Amino acid sequence: MDIREDLLECWIQLTALIWSNRILKELTYHEATILRELKKRKGKPVNATKLSKKSGMKKPQMHRILRSMEDRGMIRREINPKDRRSQDIWVNPVADEFYEKDHARVLELLDVVVKEAGEELVLQFIDSATRMAKVYDEVQEKTSQED
């Protein structure tokens, strides 16, 4: 069997588990990703370009999701006073309830995964997946520079 096909199959299975099983109930996957990044910043604003890069979303998709989140009161955006072409984005307290509820559910699910798989296997998986994501990102960046 072709190792590339095996890698692709693994990637698709993991993606399908995250996306299609609706682990998150209150938020979409992308909304949760954005809120997670905003919450990690502990009140410091971020712009859509950095969020796009961090999440892997394209800018138009990011702006659609941000507009929806803003309409629902989850975030606020303001023009950056130092760069009028950029908007600063903050998380609003109303989003905390949505995020915390979904986050707690995911952590409960992951408790079971760790218990079933064993901590050693989970740590190996985290290490391997993190390294693979870094390699993929580097290859993607090199390829896009060559185009």
Buried (B, 14 or more C-beta within 10 A) or exposed (E): EEEEEEEEEEEEEEEEEEEEEEBBEBBBBBBBBBBBBBBEEEEEBBBBEBBBEBBEBEEEEBBEBBEBBBEEEBBBBEEBEEEEEBBBBBBBEEBBEBBEEBBEBBEEEEEEEEEEEEEEEBEEEEEEEEEEEEEEEEEEEEEEEEE
